């Protein structure tokens, strides 16, 4: 089974977690795109969706799925999104596509977070995937130096990339994340950081992992 076939299968499986007549949250990336395509087949069962990026909003609308402004709704039942890495406790690294801030906001509002990924994303210790940090442009050099002094790893500005919120991304390479919750909190305390790609204080509730033998369900 190819990686895309595994992504397709977990996206189909995620439909079971969509609650009828509610507004759901939808993530960003190639796995989330498979989910949006799958969602279009049951679009009449939901009120609509909140998108975690402009790209996702466009894809939802292209499928005729209503996109809601988060400030105009009461609740999000379920958030469905991919990840760059997950550990066995369902702490995640996200933001490979640069949508981490909006993803974190939607995940915070949602009652449950279903993460969909192929098996290559499950790791015992996170950090092989460079950890994305969204930073206010004028603070980039300051944040970079603070990371070198207080966190470790090698922060690099993502080339030719501006987030949907008009900010830069620093990707921190060579980290070994042994305490994801503490690191998430520490990174958030650096002035100029908008968000970091660790989803640990609000991790996933369920991980649907695509494997060649089918979908493995991991819960917290
Ligand atoms: C985007 C994300 C994505 O969920 C993450 O990068 C995984 O993407 P893909 O499904 O393409 O592997 O966090 O900001």
Boltz pocket constraint, residues with backbone or C-beta under 6 A from the ligand:
constraints:
  - pocket:
      binder: B
      contacts: [[A, 27], [A, 28], [A, 29], [A, 30], [A, 31], [A, 32], [A, 81], [A, 82], [A, 83], [A, 84], [A, 93], [A, 94], [A, 95], [A, 96], [A, 97], [A, 98], [A, 99], [A, 100], [A, 103], [A, 116]]
      max_distance: 6.0
